[in-house]
Amino acid sequence: MEVFAIVPVKELSASKRQLSAVLSPEERCSLTVAMLEDVLKALKSSMITEIIIVGAGSLAQQVADKYGASYFSKGRVGLDRAVKKAVEWCLEKKVDAVLVLPANIPLTSSKDIDRIVELGSEERSVVLSPSLSGGMNALFLNPPNVIQACFGPNCFFQNVEAAIKKDVIIRFYSSRDIAMDVDSEEDLQRLLETEKNTTSKQAFQKITQKKEKN
């Protein structure tokens, strides 16, 4: 089965504004790049066929080039709409299935990704993985147009409803590593406490050490 992964990335210069109370714009950008690299490393070690980064800005494109991923510029449309266009592009390429993962789930492993793909191996399947906050941190579509998928706030339950209406197979994958997205100070603390020596953990450790010295 040919599976493309789509990784949406907000413009790095304006990323993670909800962390602006504790991190400078440069620090937020650095952390976002590190988290993106963690997600790409997991995808590269999985059964995913090709990776597509959807975003804006030269830095995101540089990361895509570094990891041999395709880059899909969101242009002037919103990120959610750009992801939908990327899904449509995958459909035109006659890809069997797509997996949409955000760039801020740095603890994701190749085992998590492969398990999601396996769960969605039957045709006309949808696999969803929730976040700790009740949102959606992974969406697998087999085929890519099996439902009219949506992205953004409250999309988890909207996609479940869409799958029910289409009478397709729905499966849920629960993983604390995928569920932990980094959007708050509490999430940053969890990142420091994890046993995994991820690129993002190392990046945040450097940031905190620098702050302590100052």
Buried (B, 14 or more C-beta within 10 A) or exposed (E): EEBBBBBBBBBBEEBBEBBEEBBEBEBBBBBBBBBBBBBBBBBBEBEBEBBBBBBBBEBBBEBBEEBEBBBBBBEEEEBBBBBBBBBEBBBEEEBBBBBBBBBBBBBBBBEBBBBBBBBBBEEBBBBBBBBBEEBBBBBBBBBBEBBEBBBEEEBBEBBBEBBEEEEBBBBEBEBEBBBBBBBBEEBBEBBEEBEEEBBBBEBBEBBEEEEEEE
